[in-house]
Every structure is written in structure tokens, then in C-alpha cells.
Amino acid sequence: LRDAIPRVLSDALAAELATPRVLTSRQSASLDFDYRVAVDVQHFESTATEASEDVIWTIRTRGSQPARVGRTVVTEPAAGGLEGLAAAHSRALARVAQDIARAIRETPAR
């Protein structure tokens, strides 16, 4: 999960923002950026029928404006065993990415 969550979020953000220029922290530590997003997964749970996630995210620009903080709490139905749970978590992370992308679009880069 440690590697999967950033990868899935990065892919979903790239799709939401229509740009391939989305990198995970391990890829971008020394690169210049317009926006830097940090995520703190508060809750990541699976049951036989659903996947639920609670993610706090922070967007920073390279300027001096204050960080924008948000939270996405999402539950997705799951079916079909482990593959269904993985798909449900991917859909949930895609919804997190939608919220982050919306906030990025509303936050001017400096």
C-alpha cells in the first residue's frame, strides 16, 4: 500500500488534470513545482462489501500563499473478492484525486 496509494493517486491526478506532469514524492524531491500535494491517509479500510478511505490533503504552491487543506471521505461498494476490493479502493482514490484536482484548478499558481 505504501507504494500503491501514491501511484494510483498520481495516475488519477494526471488524468483529472490532463497532464503527464504529475510525480510522486520519490520522483520529484529535487524538481521545481507549480503545486505540491501532500496526503495523509487517516483511514483505509476494507470489508467484504466496501472500501472506505479518509484522506486529508494539502496543496502548496511555490509562492508564499497559504496552503490549502481539504479532506475527502469516501466509501465505494466492493464485489468479487480481492479484485473487487482493489477496484473499489482505486475508485475511492480516484474520487480523492477529483477533489484535489478541483482544488488545484481553484488555486492560482505563483
C-alpha positions in Angstrom: 0.0 0.0 0.0 2.9 2.4 0.7 3.8 2.5 -3.0 0.4 1.7 -4.4 -1.5 4.7 -3.0 0.9 7.4 -4.3 1.0 5.7 -7.7 -2.8 5.4 -8.0 -3.3 9.0 -6.8 -0.6 10.2 -9.2 -2.2 8.4 -12.2 -5.7 9.7 -11.3 -4.5 13.3 -10.8 -2.7 13.2 -14.2 -5.9 12.1 -15.8 -8.0 14.7 -13.9 -5.6 17.5 -14.8 -5.0 16.2 -18.3 -1.2 16.4 -17.9 1.5 13.8 -17.6 3.5 16.1 -15.3 2.4 14.6 -12.0 5.1 12.9 -10.0 5.2 11.2 -6.6 7.4 12.5 -3.9 10.0 9.8 -4.5 10.3 11.0 -8.1 10.2 14.8 -7.6 12.1 15.7 -4.4 14.5 18.0 -6.2 12.3 19.3 -9.0 10.6 22.7 -9.3 6.8 22.6 -9.0 3.7 24.7 -9.5 1.7 22.7 -6.9 2.9 20.2 -4.3 0.3 17.9 -2.8 0.8 16.0 0.5 -1.7 13.4 1.5 -2.3 11.9 5.0 -4.4 8.8 4.9 -6.4 8.7 8.1 -8.4 5.7 7.3 -8.1 2.9 4.7 -10.4 0.0 5.4 -11.9 -2.9 3.5 -14.8 -5.1 4.4 -16.4 -7.8 2.3 -18.8 -5.3 0.7 -17.0 -1.9 0.6 -13.8 0.1 0.6 -13.6 3.2 2.7 -11.0 5.9 2.8 -10.5 9.1 4.7 -7.7 11.3 3.3 -6.5 14.8 4.4 -4.7 16.6 1.6 -2.7 19.8 1.5 -1.9 21.8 -1.6 1.1 24.2 -1.6 2.2 26.5 -4.4 5.7 27.6 -4.9 4.7 31.2 -3.9 4.0 32.4 -0.4 0.3 32.0 -0.3 -1.1 29.8 2.5 -1.5 26.1 1.9 -5.0 24.8 1.0 -6.1 21.9 3.2 -9.0 19.6 2.4 -10.4 16.3 3.3 -12.1 13.5 1.3 -14.1 10.8 3.0 -15.4 8.2 0.6 -16.9 4.7 0.6 -17.2 2.6 -2.5 -19.1 -0.7 -2.9 -17.0 -3.8 -3.5 -17.8 -7.1 -5.0 -16.0 -10.1 -6.3 -13.4 -10.8 -3.6 -9.9 -9.2 -3.6 -10.1 -8.0 -7.1 -13.4 -6.2 -6.3 -11.9 -4.7 -3.2 -8.9 -3.4 -5.2 -11.1 -1.9 -7.8 -13.3 -0.3 -5.1 -10.2 1.3 -3.5 -9.0 2.5 -6.9 -12.4 4.2 -7.5 -12.2 5.7 -4.0 -8.7 7.1 -4.7 -10.0 8.5 -8.0 -12.6 10.4 -6.1 -9.9 11.8 -3.8 -7.9 12.8 -6.9 -11.1 14.6 -8.3 -11.3 16.6 -5.1 -7.6 17.5 -5.2 -7.8 18.4 -8.9 -10.8 20.6 -8.3 -8.9 22.5 -5.6 -5.8 22.8 -7.8 -7.9 24.4 -10.5 -9.3 26.9 -8.0 -5.8 27.7 -6.6 -3.7 30.1 -8.7 0.0 29.1 -9.1 2.6 31.7 -8.2 
